[in-house]
Structure formats: C-alpha cells, structure tokens
Amino acid sequence: MNGGRIKNRNTRHARPTSAYANRSHRGSSNSARPQPQDFHNAQRNYERYVTLAQAEALSGNAIGAENYYQHAEHHYRIMSSDKVTT
C-alpha cells in the first residue's frame, strides 16, 4: 500500500533547548501591575475619543463611531477608578 515505507506521523524535529533558555518571564504573576494613568491624561483621551466618535457618526460611519465610543468608555472607566483610589 505505501510501498513498504512506514511513516511515523508523531515524530517532530527536536528544537534545541538553548533557544528557550534566554527567554524572559514577562507574564509572571510576581511582576508588579502598572500604575493607573494620570487622571488628566485619561480625561484628555476620553474627550478626544468622544470627539472622534461624533465625527464618525456625522459622516455616517456607525461602526467607526462605535469603536471610538468604546475607546472613550475605557478612558472614562480609568477616570472613575482614579477618583476612587486617590
């Protein structure tokens, strides 16, 4: 059927372990979380994305407007969390 050849489909080419030895563990749970952004930067970004969303809505691009509104909402939540923690 296969000409007498036996194929082992489970074999893989081994990669050298040294390729993985120098990787840093960036996503480890011991790393510190980033500090919240400055309130003024969040407010500026919120206003910027709302303005962009309104411009997209006026041009008839509802999907683009929704995208910018979602970005604005993200920065609004940052502003709200900064008020509570500071």
C-alpha positions in Angstrom: 0.0 0.0 0.0 2.6 2.5 1.0 5.5 0.8 -0.8 6.9 -0.8 2.3 7.6 2.5 3.9 6.4 3.1 7.5 5.6 6.7 8.3 5.6 7.9 11.9 3.5 11.0 11.9 4.1 11.7 15.6 7.8 12.5 15.2 8.8 16.1 15.3 12.1 17.8 14.8 13.6 18.5 18.1 14.4 22.1 18.9 17.5 23.0 20.9 16.6 23.9 24.5 19.0 26.8 24.3 16.5 28.6 22.1 14.2 28.9 25.1 16.8 29.3 27.8 17.2 33.1 27.3 13.6 34.0 27.3 12.5 36.3 30.0 9.4 35.5 32.0 7.5 38.7 31.3 4.0 37.5 32.2 4.8 36.0 35.6 2.3 36.6 38.4 5.1 38.1 40.5 5.5 41.1 38.3 4.1 44.4 39.5 0.9 45.7 37.9 1.2 49.0 36.0 0.0 52.0 38.0 -3.2 53.8 36.8 -2.7 56.5 34.3 -2.8 60.1 35.3 -6.4 61.4 35.6 -5.7 64.3 33.2 -4.4 62.0 30.5 -7.4 59.8 30.8 -9.7 62.8 30.7 -7.9 64.2 27.6 -8.1 60.8 25.9 -11.8 60.4 26.8 -12.6 63.8 25.3 -10.5 63.1 22.2 -12.3 59.7 21.5 -15.7 61.2 22.1 -14.9 63.9 19.5 -13.6 61.3 17.0 -16.8 59.2 17.6 -19.0 62.2 17.0 -17.2 63.0 13.7 -17.5 59.4 12.5 -21.2 59.4 13.4 -21.8 62.6 11.4 -20.0 61.1 8.4 -22.3 58.1 8.6 -19.8 55.5 9.8 -21.7 53.9 12.7 -19.1 51.1 13.1 -16.2 53.6 13.4 -18.2 55.7 15.8 -18.9 52.7 18.0 -15.2 51.8 18.0 -14.3 55.3 19.2 -17.1 55.3 21.8 -15.7 52.0 23.2 -12.2 53.6 23.5 -13.8 56.6 25.2 -15.6 54.3 27.6 -12.3 52.7 28.5 -10.8 56.1 29.5 -14.0 57.0 31.3 -13.6 53.9 33.5 -9.9 54.9 34.1 -11.1 58.3 35.3 -13.7 56.8 37.6 -11.2 54.4 39.1 -8.7 57.1 39.7 -11.3 59.2 41.6 -11.9 56.3 44.0 -8.3 55.4 44.6 -6.8 58.8 45.0 
